[in-house]
Amino acid sequence: MRTATLGPAERGEALARMAERELDILVVGAGVVGAGTALDAATRGLATGLVEARDWAAGTSSRSSKLIHGGLRYLEMLDFALVREALKERGLLLQRLAPHLVKPVPFLYPLQHRGWERLYAGSGVALYDAMSVSSGHGRGLPVHRHLTRKHALRVAPCLRKDALVGALQYYDAQMDDARYVTTLVRTAAAYGAACANRARVVGFLREGERVVGARVRDLEQGGEYEVRARQVVNATGVWTDDTQQLIAERGQFHVRASKGIHLVVPKDRIHSTTGLILRTEKSVLFVIPWGRHWIIGTTDTDWDLDKAHPAASSADIDYLLEHVNSVLAVPLTRDDVQGVYAGLRPLLAGESDATSKLSREHTVAHPVPGLVVVAGGKYTTYRVMAKDAVDEAVHGLAQKVADCVTEDVPLAGAEGYRALWNGRAQLARRTGLHVARVEHLLNRYGSLVGEVLDLVTADPSLGRPLGGAEDYLRAEVVYAASHEGARHLDDVLTRRTRISIETFDRGTRCAREAAELMAPVLGWDAEQVEKEIAHYEKRVEAERESQLQPDDRTADAARLGAPEIQPLG
């Protein structure tokens, strides 16, 4: 399989291709479900297009807890089918589809009651492990174990002695969600899908009742395209209802947004060799290892304000700190928080009790001929959602189409990753990079790492770390713009890297250097460089301001103080 490049020229070619001839499938929205749908359709031999109004994964799919998990708490709700499905997908991702991006992660569950709780929780985790193995894809993770209080405190010295009487430790998996989606898009493009970001659907094309395509506005170069397609798939997540309004059709279900916020703190603030999972009065709280940081989350509150930039309020931050501090021997303070991010879960809300209970389940509908809607679900099961959406669309194509094959299609960078990992010491010697740096690159790019290192060979200055964000090489910024579809500074600092949440200055110190590295690739002049930096700084300032506000409405108003990035020119 050739690797697809998503640079500026390829974006222009993709839009032109979509406008030139009728597609079989046009997918609207490049979050994880939309990107997965484009890959599913392309690998069935269908002429496929994918358009995204902002950046790959700019919405929910870059703002998750970054976990690939079966959903242990759904066992308690007796939702065995959902857990079994998610555990199968977790195993596929770990072992076959994306071993370079999806990694095992241990979690400690502190027990607070003697006797019954160990039996109850232990039975649940044992069932979780058994279901994982029975899926046929669960042998890649260690099984759970029971720990005494003394042993648990050795594993997680950060815990207060009176916060537990013992513990369970089990394994799930994690990934960088935005990087995963970018890789999905590149894989779809490699199989022939035409993919363009910053391309907004502003209306649907109709012939009578039937949807026959979409009007797409190029937000970068200007102009509108008529993209004709035999089937259109609406995979816009929390924007599902807004997209449906463009055809003035009442949907069969509605999508409600639930806000979840996360805090990022430095690794040395919590002394533990394992992640933590804690019960709260409403749900569960995770403390997740994240490189040289921890991610703490999440909340679950209704959100009916701006969907593009959900804001974390002071109350949200206090809620997480209060709950995590209830078990920590050394409490965290506001000063320990390096980054904050907020995302919106797309929850299904039907017009009857039966459909409102769908919650984290997903559904697919065909509200009018030519238009398929897919919504709900959870990140881990995106591949199943994509398969169901394409299966539904195929009904309207009136031709024989191959079955889904994505269970056997590794993502770009997966092929050969393990061999490169085994030879990482030699790769370090050959490139002059520290082996830890090579490991970092392999876990971000897999076997595509050679493309990044080729940039360093051509310009050795790109082998230096980015000033103010030393975890990343300067080459990674250039590569994001030349190969991964990054169009703006915000795309690189927020999604291609995680600098916006991994540094106390939230990326403002390295903004100028990053913008100047992107400029030659994207054809920016000095004025555009200044515009990109100013926009990013205003965004950070508005987010900081929103996080001081007492509630959602005031936080939302403060966050909206930063304008959207303007198109080029």
Disulfide bonds with the S-S distance in Angstrom:
none
